Amino acid sequence: MDNRTEITLGLSEHERLGLTALAAGLRSVAETELSEEDAMVAALELALTRLIEDFEVPDVAARKQVQAARDALRAHWIRGSATL
């Protein structure tokens, strides 16, 4: 059973080029075929990790939400080869 949600993301040309470059870089590092979708998930995981490790999120509820989301993402990580 596929437990996925489809999201349409509007990106500018420059953002799209950045995402394409991120996917290319991850493919090179991981030495495996990764999609732009994989790259977006890797970027999301990195952003959540940076919020936890590099920034002091002042709102306690937001900090807990960020931590829980990052932990859940990692616990169900199907794109492990795309991690940054």
MARTI-934628 format. One line per 3 residues: number of its first residue (from 1); their letters; for each residue x, y, z of C-alpha. Coordinates in steps of 0.05 Angstrom, whole numbers, plus 5000, padded with zeros to 4 digits. Example, Ala and Ser with C-alpha at 12.3 -4.5 7.8 and 13.67 -1.06 7.14 Angstrom:
BEGIN
1> as> 5246 4910 5156  5273 4979 5143
# end
This chain:
BEGIN
1> mdn> 5000 5000 5000  5028 5067 4979  5022 5118 5035
4> rte> 5042 5179 4995  5011 5247 4984  5020 5283 4918
7> itl> 5040 5356 4924  5048 5405 4867  5106 5452 4880
10> gls> 5114 5516 4840  5187 5533 4828  5220 5590 4791
13> ehe> 5269 5573 4736  5327 5586 4783  5297 5543 4838
16> rlg> 5285 5487 4788  5357 5492 4764  5380 5487 4837
19> lta> 5338 5425 4849  5363 5393 4786  5435 5408 4807
22> laa> 5422 5380 4877  5396 5315 4847  5457 5311 4801
25> glr> 5504 5322 4859  5469 5270 4903  5471 5219 4846
28> sva> 5546 5231 4840  5559 5225 4915  5512 5166 4926
31> ete> 5533 5132 4861  5461 5112 4850  5402 5137 4810
34> lse> 5364 5190 4850  5307 5233 4827  5292 5306 4839
37> eda> 5239 5282 4887  5293 5245 4926  5335 5308 4927
40> mva> 5276 5349 4954  5266 5299 5011  5341 5301 5026
43> ale> 5339 5377 5028  5278 5374 5075  5314 5326 5122
46> lal> 5376 5372 5122  5333 5434 5136  5299 5400 5195
49> trl> 5367 5376 5222  5396 5446 5216  5337 5475 5254
52> ied> 5350 5425 5310  5426 5428 5312  5446 5497 5288
55> fev> 5389 5542 5310  5352 5553 5375  5279 5550 5354
58> pdv> 5249 5595 5409  5178 5568 5406  5176 5503 5446
61> aar> 5117 5474 5407  5151 5489 5340  5217 5459 5365
64> kqv> 5181 5395 5385  5144 5393 5319  5210 5400 5280
67> qaa> 5243 5346 5322  5184 5298 5315  5180 5309 5240
70> rda> 5254 5298 5230  5253 5235 5273  5192 5208 5236
73> lra> 5225 5223 5169  5287 5185 5189  5248 5127 5220
76> hwi> 5211 5116 5155  5269 5136 5110  5263 5102 5042
79> rgs> 5311 5150 5009  5371 5136 5054  5420 5139 4997
82> atl> 5399 5212 4985  5416 5237 5054  5461 5298 5057
# end
